[in-house]
């Protein structure tokens, strides 16, 4: 089965609780959602983040890997003022949407960082 840009999802394991048996919102496969070793983080928390789609829930490891590859293979598009950033005087402020599309936290303490 081919994949396209609508196939990219987001895992919500960190907000849904840990250690639950779930079914992948893409393929329907059962998988363990939550911390692998009883810690506070889910298995997916240290992987690249995916641009969220509201209609998606957690993805199984295989579909999550496919979605990461799909997202990273998308061509870069020019920044759009108002959607990706806005200006405050001489300062450019990136939006949460821009950070999510980038897929990771840069560690610079950005105002709208969705990863902190």
N, C-alpha and C positions, 0 to 999 in steps of 0.2 A: 504494500500500500504506500503510495507517495505521500510526501509531507509538503505542506505549504505554510505560509506565514500565519494562517489561522490556527495551526497546530501548536503554537508556542503557548505554554501555560506557566503557572506559578505554583509553587508549593506553599501551603499555609500551615505546615506542621508546627512551627513555633507558636502559632496563636491558637491552634486547635487542641493542644495537649500532646503528651508524649506516650509512646508505647502502645499505640492503637493499631489494630489490623484495619487496613483500608483497602479500597479498590481504586485503581488508577482511573482518573477522569478521562484519560485518552483511550486506553486499550481494555480497561476493565479488570486487569490482572490484580490479584490480591498481593499485598505487600505490607511490611511492617513500617509504620509511620511513627517516627519519634527517635529518641536517643538510642544509639546502638549499645551503649555501655551504662545506661542508667543516669547519665549526666543531664545537664539542662538543655543541651542543644540536640537538634535533629540531625540525622545523617546528611541531609541536604544543605545544612546551614553554611558549610565551608565551601560549597560549590558556587560557581558563578550564578548570579541572580538572573531571573528571567523577567522580561517585561510582563506585568500582570494582565490577565484577562479575567474580568469579574465572573464569568461563567465557568471558570476552571477551579478545581480543587487540587489536591496533591497528585503528583505523577509518580509512577513507579520508577525505580532507578533506570531502567532501559529507556523509557519514554522521556525521562528528565534529561538523560544524556543526549538523546536525539534532539530535544528542544534546545539545549545549550548549543549544539553544533549548528542547528538551523538559525538560531539567533545570531551567532557569531559569523555566519557566512553571508548575512544580509549586507548589501553594499551600504557604505556610509552615505548619509544624506546630509545636505547642508543644514546648519542650525537655523531654526525659525524663531524670530523674535516673538515673544509672548507665549510660545509653546515650550521652547527649550531654554530660554533665558529672558531676562528683562534688565534694563539699565537703571541704576540708582546713581545719578550723577556720572562720574567717570568709572564706576564699578559695574561690572557685569555679574549678575547673580543667576546661577543655573537653577532650573526648576527640578522638582522631584521627578517629573516625567523624563527629563534629560538624563538624570542619574540612573534611573531604571533602565533606560535604553542602552546606556553605556555598560551596565551589568555588574558594576563593582564599586566599592567605596575607595576613593583616592586617599583617604586619611587626612585630608586638609581641613576637616571641621566645617564643611559646607553647610550653609543655613538650611537648605531643603533636603539634606541627605536622608534618603529613606532607609539606609542600612545601619543607622545608629540608634 
